[in-house]
Amino acid sequence: MLLCAVPDRHGCRTVHSPTGLGSRFAYGGSSNMIDLKGTKVVVAGGAGFIGSQMVRELLELDCSVVVYDNFLHGSPRNLEDIEDRIHVVFGDLLNEWQLASAFRTHRPDYVFNFVGDTYVPTAYDMPKRFFDINVEGNLNLLMACKMYDVKRVLYVSSTEVYGEAQDVPMAENHVLNPLNTYAVSKLASDRLCFTFHAEHDIPVIIARIYNAYGPRETEPYVIPEIITQLDKSPVVYLGNLDAHRDFTYVSDTAQGLIATLCSDIPDGEAVNVGSGITFSIRELTERIGKAMGHDEIDIRVDERRLRRLDIEMFKCDATKLRNATGWKPTVGLDDGLQRTIEWFRSHGHRWIWEDRIEGTIRHDE
Ligand SMILES: NC(=O)c1ccc[n+]([C@@H]2O[C@H](COP(=O)([O-])OP(=O)(O)OC[C@H]3O[C@@H](n4cnc5c(N)ncnc54)[C@H](O)[C@@H]3O)[C@@H](O)[C@H]2O)c1
């Protein structure tokens, strides 16, 4: 049973739970939490990979959900099974008029910002677009949140802001040393949230997420790429096999973001969201091979897939989030891979990004 006190300026309520696990998202560590039930939530970038999972999680919480997306990389197909339960606004974050109109119409209580130009190799060809979308887009959204009295907004930042791991695992006070243009644009926006909170009192919290994976991926990140190749043959061509990444199943990531938004962690602060468990790309590939039924696979390095400045290690220290909310991931890698492969097979052995040309790499080209 949840007992709710008077909401504060965030709409936060003091929540007491005899079990410490009062509801699906009251993880038990925090005393001052937002209750999202019945609230209106805008998910900017909600037609994308993680955003479309967030929409599903918010519907579970009885939120009224508005997706704001221009479908640059997201797709209506990511929302088709729930389209009659949500409101979708075809809008661009770079169009302040459209944005203001959407906020004036829908008057959101809370906002998540998943909008991003995200695929690192695309930034080699169009770096300015990354700054337009990732920085100016977020700036416009923060101003709209201020103008329309949004109670709290969560900006989805990235582990990439840290650059190569100096201390492992990586806590929020890790040195910030981004190594690619995507990462620099994410850091600019991450820090903009801090300054906009300090200078304009905008109630914004920053979540630095680690590699998410699962159904409905929109770019050829490593897991969908490996699945696609192993679907055709046991030979797989990849870049840096020794890189270690911290993989989190997408529903765990989305739930971690909800826990962050609802937590009493102060505005302007950054919070890591990641599993804390790393795998090398080689080990990951072997696990995917097994999950797809291959007795043996042949992993080859394709020089063209090596990044110009690559990162050897990302490993999350999620102590801050865990202590504040009790959040921890619930889906292990093998289980998550199995769910992802099943989704891929039941959706015509295709990913959303295969419908686009830009940004994709095909070895057989
Ligand atoms: N996927 C990961 O593992 C990961 C890791 C770290 C950080 N992130 C961050 O999380 C966020 C979501 O990532 P994702 O993988 O779901 O990406 P995604 O590309 O699937 O989602 C981004 C969404 O933003 C939309 N969009 C792009 N430009 C827009 C604009 N100008 N106006 C409105 N909508 C626009 C796209 O159409 C897409 O639906 C991004 O900000 C990304 O930087 C993702």
The ligand as a Gaussian input file, in Angstrom:
#p B3LYP/6-31G(d) Opt

LIG

0 1
 N       20.952000       3.073000     -27.615000
 C       21.886000       3.147000     -26.667000
 O       22.472000       2.134000     -26.259000
 C       22.240000       4.492000     -26.061000
 C       23.361000       4.572000     -25.223000
 C       23.666000       5.804000     -24.652000
 C       22.854000       6.913000     -24.884000
 N       21.792000       6.799000     -25.702000
 C       20.952000       7.988000     -25.926000
 O       19.600000       7.612000     -25.734000
 C       18.746000       8.347000     -26.621000
 C       17.862000       7.376000     -27.390000
 O       18.683000       6.465000     -28.103000
 P       18.053000       5.410000     -29.118000
 O       19.059000       4.349000     -29.304000
 O       16.692000       5.050000     -28.681000
 O       18.014000       6.306000     -30.448000
 P       16.923000       6.377000     -31.610000
 O       17.585000       6.990000     -32.792000
 O       16.268000       5.057000     -31.793000
 O       15.846000       7.395000     -31.025000
 C       15.949000       8.780000     -31.200000
 C       14.622000       9.292000     -31.703000
 O       14.728000      10.700000     -31.890000
 C       14.035000      11.045000     -33.093000
 N       14.559000      12.309000     -33.588000
 C       15.772000      12.564000     -34.145000
 N       15.898000      13.862000     -34.437000
 C       14.738000      14.468000     -34.057000
 C       14.273000      15.808000     -34.076000
 N       15.027000      16.814000     -34.566000
 N       13.043000      16.076000     -33.600000
 C       12.258000      15.078000     -33.099000
 N       12.654000      13.776000     -33.054000
 C       13.882000      13.489000     -33.516000
 C       14.309000       9.885000     -34.032000
 O       13.379000       9.810000     -35.085000
 C       14.219000       8.698000     -33.064000
 O       12.897000       8.199000     -32.991000
 C       19.674000       9.174000     -27.522000
 O       19.697000      10.493000     -27.051000
 C       21.039000       8.522000     -27.351000
 O       22.084000       9.468000     -27.466000
 C       21.456000       5.626000     -26.309000

